[in-house]
Amino acid sequence: MRDFGEVPPPPTLFERLKAGLSRSTGSLGDSLTSVFTKEKLDAASVAEIEEALIRADLGAGLAARVAAAVARGRYDKLISPSELRAVLAEEIAGVLKPVQKPLVVERARRPFVVLVAGVNGTGKTTTIGKLAKRLAGEGAKVVLAAGDTFRAAAIEQLQIWGRRGGAEVVARAPGADAAGLAYDAIVRAREIDADAVLIDTAGRLQNKANLMAELEKIARVIKKLDASAPHAVLLVLDATTGQNALSQVEAFKGTVPLTGLVMTKLDGTAKGGILVALADRFALPVHFIGVGEGEDDLQPFDAAAFARALTGAS
């Protein structure tokens, strides 16, 4: 019998993050190359660090603060490439750590109602499916509400995810009233004693007024069943949109009380720094990040691991 050797262990969260963020890491690393060629950290190299961080989508103000923090106590001194990456990672992690908060499904508030918002194309429906599978793996009984009733594909997609994760899906014909469907999903969750209800919603930002009015209606209608619901309101953001993610948060938080963020498609962009900019500006909890298409690529957010992966620190 052939000996194929031991099966290699699955990659760690940091290894998966590092692979997923390779575009952002490569972009930032290339921008910092000129800094590494200098003997000392002088005014010009600090300015180059700031410019590199801006290109990574941290935003001008935050980039200036991080660059200044890197220079503090090290100005006109020798700094190695590995030390610079480590210092950058530490400064960025300091911005991110306050928003590293897990999504807690409170069993005492059964069913725990999670309203999930986001514009079309962010991976919202897929994120709901992956989250349902994760919760089911933790022993929770989940009901999914196919509330993006304007897209037949979204309804079908959620039904596929429901089958994968063993979650019951409440769906109606395309064009049905989303608020009524959300109401029915909570009623059904109570009937089967489910732990959580995840409600998908439409994401047509081009019809911003209609979209926001629909979200408000969903929130208002489900309060008739539970005055404290929705217990969580998550906004799913696509990392490839860069600075546009900031305006999306502004648009949604004016309509529904956002309680947390999920950032997807970090593996497909050089703009991973946008997550740092979001943390700095809004201080909203970041519950999960997506670094791939696989079912297990929705990972709980880890500030230190993300900062190290983004900067290429070891």
LOTORFI-154087 format. One record per atom (N, C-alpha, C): residue in three letters; x, y, z. Coordinates in steps of 0.05 Angstrom, whole numbers, padded with zeros to 5 digits, always signed. Example, Ala and Ser with C-alpha at 12.3 -4.5 7.8 and 13.67 -1.06 7.14 Angstrom:
<pts>
ALA+00264-00114+00156;ALA+00246-00090+00156;ALA+00264-00066+00156;SER+00257-00045+00142;SER+00273-00021+00143;SER+00258+00001+00157;
</pts>
This chain:
<pts>
MET+00017-00024+00000;MET+00000+00000+00000;MET+00018+00025+00000;ARG+00010+00044-00017;ARG+00027+00069-00018;ARG+00022+00086+00006;ASP+00043+00097+00016;ASP+00042+00115+00039;ASP+00042+00144+00029;PHE+00019+00156+00031;PHE+00016+00184+00022;PHE+00025+00204+00044;GLY+00033+00194+00067;GLY+00041+00212+00088;GLY+00017+00223+00103;GLU+00023+00240+00122;GLU+00002+00251+00138;GLU-00013+00273+00122;VAL-00039+00274+00127;VAL-00055+00295+00115;VAL-00047+00322+00128;PRO-00041+00342+00112;PRO-00033+00368+00124;PRO-00056+00380+00140;PRO-00050+00394+00162;PRO-00071+00406+00177;PRO-00085+00428+00161;PRO-00110+00433+00167;PRO-00124+00455+00152;PRO-00110+00482+00159;PRO-00111+00501+00140;PRO-00099+00526+00145;PRO-00111+00541+00169;THR-00095+00555+00183;THR-00105+00571+00206;THR-00120+00595+00196;LEU-00135+00608+00214;LEU-00149+00632+00206;LEU-00130+00653+00195;PHE-00107+00656+00207;PHE-00087+00676+00198;PHE-00078+00669+00170;GLU-00072+00643+00165;GLU-00063+00634+00138;GLU-00084+00639+00117;ARG-00110+00634+00124;ARG-00131+00639+00105;ARG-00135+00669+00100;LEU-00132+00685+00121;LEU-00134+00714+00118;LEU-00112+00724+00100;LYS-00087+00714+00106;LYS-00064+00723+00091;LYS-00067+00717+00061;ALA-00077+00693+00055;ALA-00082+00685+00027;ALA-00104+00702+00015;GLY-00125+00706+00031;GLY-00148+00721+00021;GLY-00142+00751+00016;LEU-00125+00762+00033;LEU-00118+00790+00031;LEU-00093+00795+00015;SER-00084+00775-00001;SER-00059+00777-00015;SER-00058+00801-00033;ARG-00080+00808-00046;ARG-00080+00832-00063;ARG-00075+00857-00048;SER-00089+00860-00025;SER-00085+00884-00008;SER-00056+00885+00003;THR-00047+00861+00012;THR-00020+00860+00023;THR+00001+00867+00002;GLY-00003+00855-00022;GLY+00016+00860-00044;GLY+00016+00890-00052;SER-00007+00902-00053;SER-00009+00930-00060;SER+00005+00947-00040;LEU-00001+00942-00014;LEU+00011+00958+00007;LEU+00041+00953+00008;GLY+00049+00928+00005;GLY+00078+00922+00006;GLY+00093+00935-00017;ASP+00082+00935-00041;ASP+00095+00948-00064;ASP+00098+00978-00059;SER+00078+00989-00047;SER+00079+01018-00041;SER+00100+01025-00020;LEU+00106+01006-00003;LEU+00125+01011+00019;LEU+00153+01004+00011;THR+00157+00993-00013;THR+00184+00985-00021;THR+00204+01007-00020;SER+00196+01031-00029;SER+00214+01053-00029;SER+00222+01062-00001;VAL+00204+01057+00019;VAL+00210+01064+00047;VAL+00232+01046+00057;PHE+00231+01020+00048;PHE+00251+01001+00058;PHE+00279+01006+00048;THR+00281+01021+00025;THR+00307+01027+00014;THR+00322+01049+00029;LYS+00308+01063+00046;LYS+00320+01085+00060;LYS+00334+01075+00085;GLU+00355+01089+00094;GLU+00370+01080+00117;GLU+00355+01088+00143;LYS+00342+01111+00142;LYS+00328+01121+00166;LYS+00300+01129+00160;LEU+00283+01130+00181;LEU+00255+01139+00178;LEU+00255+01169+00179;ASP+00255+01182+00156;ASP+00255+01211+00155;ASP+00228+01222+00146;ALA+00226+01248+00142;ALA+00201+01261+00134;ALA+00191+01249+00108;ALA+00209+01245+00089;ALA+00200+01234+00063;ALA+00189+01206+00065;SER+00202+01189+00081;SER+00192+01162+00083;SER+00166+01160+00098;VAL+00162+01178+00118;VAL+00137+01178+00133;VAL+00114+01187+00113;ALA+00120+01206+00096;ALA+00101+01215+00076;ALA+00094+01192+00057;GLU+00114+01176+00050;GLU+00109+01153+00032;GLU+00092+01132+00046;ILE+00096+01128+00072;ILE+00079+01109+00087;ILE+00050+01119+00086;GLU+00047+01145+00091;GLU+00020+01156+00091;GLU+00006+01152+00063;GLU+00021+01158+00042;GLU+00010+01154+00015;GLU+00003+01125+00010;ALA+00019+01107+00019;ALA+00014+01078+00015;ALA-00012+01070+00029;LEU-00016+01081+00053;LEU-00040+01074+00068;LEU-00065+01086+00055;ILE-00062+01110+00044;ILE-00085+01122+00029;ILE-00092+01105+00005;ARG-00072+01095-00009;ARG-00077+01078-00032;ARG-00091+01051-00024;ALA-00086+01043+00001;ALA-00098+01018+00011;ALA-00126+01024+00021;ASP-00136+01049+00018;ASP-00163+01057+00025;ASP-00168+01062+00054;LEU-00148+01069+00069;LEU-00152+01076+00097;LEU-00165+01103+00100;GLY-00162+01120+00079;GLY-00172+01147+00080;GLY-00150+01166+00089;ALA-00151+01191+00081;ALA-00129+01210+00085;ALA-00124+01215+00115;GLY-00146+01221+00130;GLY-00142+01228+00158;GLY-00130+01206+00174;LEU-00141+01182+00171;LEU-00131+01159+00187;LEU-00103+01151+00178;ALA-00098+01153+00152;ALA-00071+01147+00142;ALA-00050+01165+00154;ALA-00057+01191+00157;ALA-00038+01210+00169;ALA-00033+01203+00198;ARG-00054+01196+00212;ARG-00051+01189+00241;ARG-00035+01164+00245;VAL-00039+01144+00228;VAL-00024+01119+00231;VAL+00005+01123+00224;ALA+00010+01138+00203;ALA+00038+01144+00195;ALA+00053+01160+00216;ALA+00038+01179+00229;ALA+00050+01195+00250;ALA+00056+01177+00274;ALA+00038+01158+00280;ALA+00043+01140+00303;ALA+00067+01122+00297;VAL+00070+01113+00272;VAL+00093+01097+00265;VAL+00119+01112+00270;ALA+00119+01138+00263;ALA+00143+01155+00265;ALA+00149+01162+00294;ARG+00129+01162+00311;ARG+00133+01171+00339;ARG+00154+01154+00353;GLY+00175+01167+00362;GLY+00196+01153+00377;GLY+00216+01138+00358;ARG+00210+01138+00332;ARG+00228+01124+00313;ARG+00239+01143+00292;TYR+00232+01168+00294;TYR+00241+01187+00273;TYR+00271+01189+00272;ASP+00281+01189+00248;ASP+00310+01192+00243;ASP+00325+01167+00254;LYS+00311+01145+00257;LYS+00324+01120+00266;LYS+00322+01099+00244;LEU+00339+01079+00246;LEU+00338+01057+00227;LEU+00313+01040+00233;ILE+00301+01030+00212;ILE+00278+01012+00216;ILE+00278+00991+00193;SER+00276+00966+00201;SER+00277+00945+00181;SER+00249+00941+00169;PRO+00248+00928+00146;PRO+00222+00922+00134;PRO+00203+00907+00152;SER+00214+00886+00166;SER+00197+00870+00184;SER+00187+00887+00208;GLU+00204+00904+00218;GLU+00196+00921+00241;GLU+00175+00941+00232;LEU+00178+00952+00208;LEU+00158+00971+00198;LEU+00131+00958+00195;ARG+00131+00934+00184;ARG+00105+00919+00181;ARG+00093+00913+00208;ALA+00110+00905+00227;ALA+00099+00898+00254;ALA+00087+00923+00267;VAL+00101+00946+00264;VAL+00091+00970+00277;VAL+00065+00979+00263;LEU+00064+00977+00237;LEU+00039+00984+00223;LEU+00016+00966+00231;ALA+00022+00940+00234;ALA+00002+00921+00242;ALA-00009+00928+00270;GLU+00009+00935+00288;GLU+00001+00942+00315;GLU-00017+00967+00315;GLU-00010+00987+00300;GLU-00026+01011+00299;GLU-00053+01006+00287;ILE-00054+00991+00265;ILE-00080+00985+00252;ILE-00097+00967+00270;ALA-00085+00948+00284;ALA-00100+00931+00302;ALA-00112+00948+00325;GLY-00098+00969+00333;GLY-00109+00986+00354;GLY-00134+01000+00345;VAL-00137+01007+00319;VAL-00161+01019+00309;VAL-00183+00998+00307;LEU-00176+00973+00301;LEU-00196+00952+00296;LEU-00206+00938+00321;LYS-00190+00936+00341;LYS-00197+00920+00364;LYS-00224+00928+00377;PRO-00230+00954+00379;PRO-00256+00961+00391;PRO-00280+00951+00376;VAL-00277+00944+00350;VAL-00301+00935+00335;VAL-00301+00905+00331;GLN-00281+00891+00343;GLN-00281+00862+00342;GLN-00300+00851+00362;LYS-00325+00846+00353;LYS-00346+00836+00371;LYS-00361+00814+00357;PRO-00364+00791+00370;PRO-00379+00769+00357;PRO-00409+00775+00357;LEU-00422+00762+00338;LEU-00451+00763+00337;LEU-00462+00743+00357;VAL-00476+00752+00377;VAL-00487+00735+00397;VAL-00517+00731+00393;VAL-00525+00707+00388;VAL-00553+00701+00385;VAL-00564+00693+00413;GLU-00578+00712+00424;GLU-00588+00708+00452;GLU-00611+00689+00453;ARG-00606+00666+00465;ARG-00627+00645+00466;ARG-00651+00654+00483;ALA-00646+00673+00502;ALA-00668+00683+00519;ALA-00688+00700+00503;ARG-00680+00709+00478;ARG-00698+00725+00462;ARG-00708+00710+00438;ARG-00711+00684+00442;ARG-00720+00666+00420;ARG-00748+00674+00410;PRO-00751+00675+00383;PRO-00730+00674+00364;PRO-00715+00700+00361;PHE-00689+00699+00360;PHE-00671+00722+00357;PHE-00673+00731+00328;VAL-00683+00755+00323;VAL-00689+00764+00296;VAL-00666+00781+00285;VAL-00654+00772+00263;VAL-00632+00786+00250;VAL-00641+00796+00223;LEU-00642+00822+00220;LEU-00649+00835+00194;LEU-00622+00841+00179;VAL-00620+00831+00155;VAL-00595+00834+00140;VAL-00600+00852+00115;ALA-00585+00873+00114;ALA-00588+00893+00092;ALA-00562+00895+00076;GLY-00565+00909+00053;GLY-00541+00913+00036;GLY-00550+00916+00008;VAL-00534+00930-00008;VAL-00541+00934-00036;VAL-00537+00908-00052;ASN-00550+00907-00075;ASN-00546+00883-00092;ASN-00517+00880-00100;GLY-00508+00855-00100;GLY-00481+00849-00108;GLY-00461+00847-00086;THR-00469+00852-00061;THR-00450+00850-00039;THR-00446+00822-00029;GLY-00463+00803-00037;GLY-00461+00776-00027;GLY-00479+00772-00003;LYS-00500+00789-00001;LYS-00517+00788+00023;LYS-00531+00762+00026;THR-00544+00751+00005;THR-00559+00726+00007;THR-00540+00703+00014;THR-00517+00703+00001;THR-00497+00682+00007;THR-00488+00684+00035;THR-00484+00708+00045;THR-00475+00712+00073;THR-00496+00701+00092;ILE-00521+00706+00087;ILE-00543+00696+00104;ILE-00542+00665+00104;GLY-00538+00653+00081;GLY-00536+00624+00079;GLY-00513+00613+00095;LYS-00490+00626+00092;LYS-00466+00616+00107;LYS-00470+00620+00137;LEU-00482+00642+00145;LEU-00487+00647+00173;LEU-00507+00627+00184;ALA-00527+00620+00169;ALA-00547+00600+00178;ALA-00533+00573+00182;LYS-00515+00566+00164;LYS-00501+00541+00166;LYS-00483+00541+00191;ARG-00470+00564+00196;ARG-00453+00566+00219;ARG-00469+00563+00245;LEU-00492+00576+00246;LEU-00509+00575+00270;LEU-00520+00547+00274;ALA-00527+00534+00252;ALA-00537+00506+00254;ALA-00515+00488+00264;GLY-00491+00493+00256;GLY-00468+00477+00266;GLY-00463+00481+00295;GLU-00473+00503+00306;GLU-00470+00509+00335;GLU-00494+00499+00350;GLY-00513+00485+00336;GLY-00536+00474+00349;GLY-00561+00490+00349;ALA-00561+00512+00334;ALA-00585+00529+00334;ALA-00604+00521+00312;LYS-00630+00524+00317;LYS-00650+00519+00297;LYS-00656+00546+00284;VAL-00654+00547+00257;VAL-00655+00572+00243;VAL-00678+00572+00222;VAL-00691+00595+00220;VAL-00711+00600+00199;VAL-00700+00623+00181;LEU-00701+00619+00155;LEU-00693+00639+00136;LEU-00717+00652+00123;ALA-00717+00678+00121;ALA-00739+00692+00108;ALA-00729+00704+00081;ALA-00740+00694+00059;ALA-00730+00703+00032;ALA-00743+00730+00025;GLY-00734+00750+00039;GLY-00747+00777+00037;GLY-00739+00793+00013;ASP-00719+00784-00002;ASP-00712+00798-00027;ASP-00731+00788-00048;THR-00756+00796-00046;THR-00777+00785-00063;THR-00776+00796-00092;PHE-00759+00815-00097;PHE-00757+00826-00124;PHE-00739+00810-00142;ARG-00723+00792-00130;ARG-00705+00776-00146;ARG-00711+00746-00142;ALA-00722+00734-00162;ALA-00728+00705-00160;ALA-00703+00689-00154;ALA-00680+00698-00165;ALA-00655+00684-00161;ALA-00647+00684-00132;ALA-00653+00706-00118;ALA-00646+00708-00089;ALA-00663+00689-00073;ILE-00689+00686-00080;ILE-00706+00667-00067;ILE-00696+00638-00070;GLU-00689+00631-00095;GLU-00679+00604-00101;GLU-00652+00599-00087;GLN-00635+00620-00087;GLN-00609+00617-00074;GLN-00612+00611-00044;LEU-00630+00626-00031;LEU-00634+00622-00003;LEU-00646+00594+00003;GLN-00663+00584-00015;GLN-00674+00557-00011;GLN-00653+00536-00013;ILE-00633+00540-00031;ILE-00611+00522-00034;ILE-00594+00522-00008;TRP-00589+00546+00002;TRP-00574+00548+00027;TRP-00589+00535+00051;GLY-00615+00539+00051;GLY-00631+00527+00072;GLY-00628+00496+00072;ARG-00629+00484+00049;ARG-00625+00455+00047;ARG-00597+00447+00056;ARG-00577+00463+00049;ARG-00550+00456+00058;ARG-00547+00457+00088;GLY-00559+00477+00100;GLY-00555+00481+00129;GLY-00577+00471+00146;GLY-00597+00458+00134;GLY-00619+00447+00150;GLY-00637+00468+00162;ALA-00639+00491+00149;ALA-00656+00513+00159;ALA-00681+00514+00143;GLU-00704+00519+00156;GLU-00729+00522+00142;GLU-00730+00550+00129;VAL-00739+00551+00104;VAL-00741+00576+00089;VAL-00770+00584+00085;VAL-00777+00608+00093;VAL-00803+00619+00087;VAL-00801+00636+00063;ALA-00815+00629+00041;ALA-00813+00644+00016;ALA-00841+00647+00004;ARG-00843+00667-00013;ARG-00868+00672-00028;ARG-00861+00676-00057;ALA-00881+00681-00073;ALA-00877+00686-00101;ALA-00862+00713-00105;PRO-00846+00715-00126;PRO-00832+00741-00131;PRO-00852+00764-00131;GLY-00844+00786-00119;GLY-00862+00809-00118;GLY-00879+00810-00093;ALA-00879+00790-00076;ALA-00895+00789-00052;ALA-00886+00811-00033;ASP-00903+00818-00014;ASP-00896+00838+00006;ASP-00875+00828+00025;ALA-00852+00841+00026;ALA-00829+00832+00042;ALA-00835+00834+00072;ALA-00849+00855+00080;ALA-00855+00858+00109;ALA-00873+00836+00118;GLY-00894+00830+00102;GLY-00912+00808+00110;GLY-00898+00782+00111;LEU-00879+00777+00093;LEU-00863+00752+00093;LEU-00846+00750+00118;ALA-00833+00772+00126;ALA-00817+00773+00150;ALA-00834+00766+00175;TYR-00858+00778+00175;TYR-00877+00772+00197;TYR-00883+00742+00198;ASP-00890+00731+00175;ASP-00897+00702+00174;ASP-00873+00685+00183;ALA-00849+00693+00176;ALA-00825+00678+00183;ALA-00822+00677+00213;ILE-00827+00699+00227;ILE-00825+00699+00256;ILE-00846+00682+00269;VAL-00870+00684+00257;VAL-00892+00667+00267;VAL-00885+00637+00265;ARG-00874+00630+00241;ARG-00865+00602+00237;ARG-00843+00594+00256;ALA-00825+00613+00261;ALA-00802+00607+00279;ALA-00813+00601+00307;ARG-00833+00615+00315;ARG-00846+00610+00341;ARG-00859+00583+00342;GLU-00872+00576+00320;GLU-00886+00550+00319;GLU-00867+00527+00322;ILE-00843+00529+00311;ILE-00824+00506+00312;ILE-00803+00511+00334;ASP-00806+00532+00350;ASP-00788+00538+00371;ASP-00759+00542+00361;ALA-00757+00557+00340;ALA-00730+00563+00328;ALA-00715+00583+00345;ASP-00689+00582+00343;ASP-00672+00600+00359;ASP-00668+00627+00345;ALA-00667+00627+00318;ALA-00661+00651+00303;ALA-00676+00653+00277;VAL-00682+00677+00269;VAL-00694+00683+00243;VAL-00675+00702+00229;LEU-00666+00695+00205;LEU-00649+00712+00189;LEU-00666+00722+00165;ILE-00669+00748+00163;ILE-00686+00760+00143;ILE-00670+00773+00121;ASP-00672+00762+00097;ASP-00660+00775+00073;ASP-00677+00798+00065;THR-00664+00818+00052;THR-00679+00842+00043;THR-00670+00849+00015;ALA-00685+00866+00002;ALA-00678+00875-00025;ALA-00654+00895-00022;GLY-00640+00899-00044;GLY-00617+00917-00044;GLY-00615+00935-00067;ARG-00637+00947-00075;ARG-00637+00963-00099;ARG-00630+00992-00092;LEU-00605+00998-00088;LEU-00597+01025-00079;LEU-00604+01047-00100;GLN-00606+01039-00125;GLN-00614+01059-00146;GLN-00642+01070-00141;ASN-00658+01054-00127;ASN-00685+01064-00119;ASN-00683+01068-00088;LYS-00665+01086-00080;LYS-00658+01089-00052;LYS-00683+01094-00035;ALA-00700+01112-00043;ALA-00723+01119-00027;ALA-00741+01095-00022;ASN-00747+01080-00044;ASN-00764+01057-00041;ASN-00751+01035-00024;LEU-00725+01031-00027;LEU-00710+01011-00012;LEU-00711+01018+00018;MET-00706+01042+00025;MET-00705+01050+00053;MET-00733+01049+00065;ALA-00753+01057+00049;ALA-00781+01055+00059;ALA-00788+01026+00065;GLU-00779+01008+00048;GLU-00785+00980+00052;GLU-00772+00969+00077;LEU-00747+00977+00081;LEU-00733+00968+00106;LEU-00747+00979+00131;GLU-00755+01004+00130;GLU-00770+01015+00152;GLU-00795+01000+00158;LYS-00809+00992+00136;LYS-00834+00978+00139;LYS-00830+00950+00151;ILE-00809+00936+00142;ILE-00803+00910+00153;ILE-00798+00912+00183;ALA-00781+00932+00191;ALA-00775+00935+00219;ALA-00800+00942+00235;ARG-00817+00958+00224;ARG-00842+00967+00238;ARG-00861+00943+00241;VAL-00864+00927+00220;VAL-00883+00905+00221;VAL-00875+00883+00240;ILE-00849+00877+00241;ILE-00840+00855+00259;ILE-00842+00864+00288;LYS-00842+00890+00293;LYS-00845+00899+00321;LYS-00873+00894+00332;LYS-00892+00888+00314;LYS-00919+00881+00323;LYS-00918+00854+00337;LEU-00899+00837+00329;LEU-00896+00811+00342;LEU-00878+00812+00366;ASP-00857+00829+00364;ASP-00837+00831+00386;ASP-00826+00860+00385;ALA-00834+00875+00405;ALA-00826+00903+00406;ALA-00796+00908+00406;SER-00781+00887+00415;SER-00752+00890+00416;SER-00738+00882+00390;ALA-00753+00871+00371;ALA-00742+00862+00345;ALA-00741+00885+00325;PRO-00723+00885+00306;PRO-00702+00864+00303;PRO-00681+00867+00324;HIS-00671+00844+00333;HIS-00651+00844+00354;HIS-00623+00851+00344;ALA-00618+00846+00318;ALA-00593+00854+00305;ALA-00600+00863+00277;VAL-00586+00883+00268;VAL-00589+00893+00240;VAL-00561+00894+00228;LEU-00556+00875+00210;LEU-00529+00873+00198;LEU-00528+00886+00170;LEU-00507+00900+00164;LEU-00503+00911+00137;LEU-00480+00896+00124;VAL-00486+00884+00101;VAL-00465+00869+00087;VAL-00453+00888+00066;LEU-00426+00890+00067;LEU-00411+00908+00049;LEU-00392+00893+00032;ASP-00388+00902+00008;ASP-00370+00890-00011;ASP-00344+00905-00011;ALA-00322+00892-00003;ALA-00296+00906+00000;ALA-00286+00918-00026;THR-00295+00907-00049;THR-00285+00917-00075;THR-00295+00945-00081;THR-00316+00954-00067;THR-00327+00981-00072;THR-00310+01003-00059;GLY-00291+00995-00042;GLY-00273+01015-00031;GLY-00288+01036-00015;GLN-00282+01061-00020;GLN-00293+01084-00005;GLN-00323+01086-00007;ASN-00335+01074-00028;ASN-00365+01074-00030;ASN-00378+01060-00006;ALA-00363+01042+00007;ALA-00374+01029+00030;ALA-00382+01049+00052;LEU-00367+01071+00054;LEU-00372+01091+00074;LEU-00400+01104+00069;SER-00405+01110+00044;SER-00431+01123+00038;SER-00454+01103+00041;GLN-00449+01078+00037;GLN-00470+01058+00041;GLN-00477+01056+00070;VAL-00457+01056+00088;VAL-00463+01056+00117;VAL-00480+01080+00124;GLU-00472+01104+00114;GLU-00487+01128+00120;GLU-00516+01126+00111;ALA-00520+01115+00087;ALA-00547+01113+00076;ALA-00565+01094+00093;PHE-00554+01072+00101;PHE-00570+01052+00115;PHE-00574+01059+00145;LYS-00554+01071+00157;LYS-00556+01076+00186;LYS-00576+01098+00192;GLY-00583+01114+00171;GLY-00603+01134+00175;GLY-00631+01123+00173;THR-00633+01098+00165;THR-00660+01085+00162;THR-00665+01064+00183;VAL-00646+01047+00188;VAL-00649+01025+00207;VAL-00626+01027+00227;PRO-00630+01019+00252;PRO-00609+01021+00272;PRO-00588+00998+00268;LEU-00568+01003+00252;LEU-00548+00983+00247;LEU-00534+00975+00273;THR-00530+00949+00276;THR-00517+00939+00300;THR-00490+00925+00294;GLY-00485+00920+00268;GLY-00460+00907+00261;GLY-00456+00905+00231;LEU-00431+00900+00223;LEU-00423+00898+00195;LEU-00412+00871+00188;VAL-00415+00863+00163;VAL-00402+00840+00151;VAL-00389+00850+00126;MET-00363+00845+00123;MET-00348+00853+00099;MET-00341+00829+00082;THR-00351+00829+00058;THR-00346+00806+00040;THR-00326+00813+00018;LYS-00317+00793+00003;LYS-00301+00795-00021;LYS-00274+00809-00015;LEU-00263+00804+00009;LEU-00237+00815+00015;LEU-00215+00801-00001;ASP-00221+00778-00011;ASP-00201+00763-00027;ASP-00199+00774-00056;GLY-00217+00792-00064;GLY-00218+00801-00091;GLY-00210+00830-00095;THR-00196+00841-00076;THR-00191+00870-00077;THR-00164+00877-00065;ALA-00154+00900-00074;ALA-00130+00912-00061;ALA-00138+00934-00042;LYS-00164+00935-00036;LYS-00175+00957-00020;LYS-00183+00947+00008;GLY-00169+00927+00019;GLY-00176+00916+00045;GLY-00175+00937+00067;GLY-00160+00958+00063;GLY-00158+00979+00084;GLY-00184+00993+00089;ILE-00204+00990+00072;ILE-00230+01003+00076;ILE-00243+00994+00102;LEU-00237+00970+00110;LEU-00249+00960+00136;LEU-00238+00976+00159;VAL-00213+00984+00157;VAL-00200+01001+00178;VAL-00213+01028+00178;ALA-00218+01039+00155;ALA-00231+01065+00153;ALA-00260+01064+00164;LEU-00274+01043+00159;LEU-00301+01039+00170;LEU-00301+01038+00200;ALA-00282+01023+00211;ALA-00280+01020+00240;ALA-00274+01047+00253;ASP-00256+01062+00241;ASP-00249+01088+00252;ASP-00271+01108+00251;ARG-00287+01108+00229;ARG-00308+01128+00226;ARG-00334+01122+00240;PHE-00342+01096+00240;PHE-00368+01090+00250;PHE-00368+01074+00277;ALA-00346+01061+00283;ALA-00343+01045+00307;ALA-00365+01024+00310;LEU-00376+01015+00287;LEU-00396+00993+00288;LEU-00382+00966+00291;PRO-00393+00948+00306;PRO-00381+00921+00309;PRO-00378+00908+00282;VAL-00355+00895+00277;VAL-00351+00879+00253;VAL-00353+00850+00263;HIS-00373+00836+00254;HIS-00378+00809+00263;HIS-00363+00788+00247;PHE-00365+00791+00220;PHE-00353+00771+00202;PHE-00340+00784+00178;ILE-00321+00769+00167;ILE-00309+00778+00141;ILE-00309+00754+00122;GLY-00312+00759+00097;GLY-00311+00738+00076;GLY-00286+00739+00060;VAL-00271+00717+00059;VAL-00246+00716+00045;VAL-00246+00694+00024;GLY-00269+00688+00013;GLY-00270+00667-00007;GLY-00299+00659-00013;GLU-00302+00641-00032;GLU-00329+00632-00040;GLU-00338+00608-00025;GLY-00320+00594-00011;GLY-00328+00569+00002;GLY-00347+00573+00025;GLU-00361+00552+00033;GLU-00381+00553+00054;GLU-00368+00562+00081;ASP-00343+00555+00085;ASP-00330+00562+00110;ASP-00313+00587+00109;ASP-00316+00602+00087;ASP-00299+00626+00084;ASP-00311+00651+00096;LEU-00334+00649+00110;LEU-00344+00670+00127;LEU-00333+00666+00155;GLN-00315+00683+00162;GLN-00300+00679+00187;GLN-00306+00701+00208;PRO-00307+00694+00234;PRO-00309+00715+00254;PRO-00286+00734+00252;PHE-00291+00760+00255;PHE-00270+00780+00252;PHE-00250+00779+00275;ASP-00225+00779+00268;ASP-00203+00779+00287;ASP-00185+00803+00280;ALA-00185+00824+00297;ALA-00172+00849+00291;ALA-00142+00845+00287;ALA-00129+00831+00305;ALA-00100+00828+00304;ALA-00091+00812+00279;ALA-00106+00790+00274;ALA-00100+00773+00251;ALA-00104+00789+00225;PHE-00125+00805+00224;PHE-00131+00821+00200;PHE-00109+00841+00195;ALA-00101+00855+00216;ALA-00080+00876+00214;ALA-00053+00863+00205;ARG-00047+00840+00215;ARG-00022+00827+00207;ARG-00023+00818+00178;ALA-00046+00807+00170;ALA-00050+00798+00143;ALA-00049+00821+00123;LEU-00061+00844+00131;LEU-00063+00867+00113;LEU-00035+00879+00108;THR-00019+00879+00129;THR+00007+00892+00127;THR+00030+00873+00118;GLY+00023+00847+00119;GLY+00044+00827+00112;GLY+00062+00821+00135;ALA+00054+00829+00159;ALA+00071+00823+00183;ALA+00070+00793+00189;SER+00091+00783+00200;SER+00092+00754+00205;SER+00078+00747+00232;
</pts>
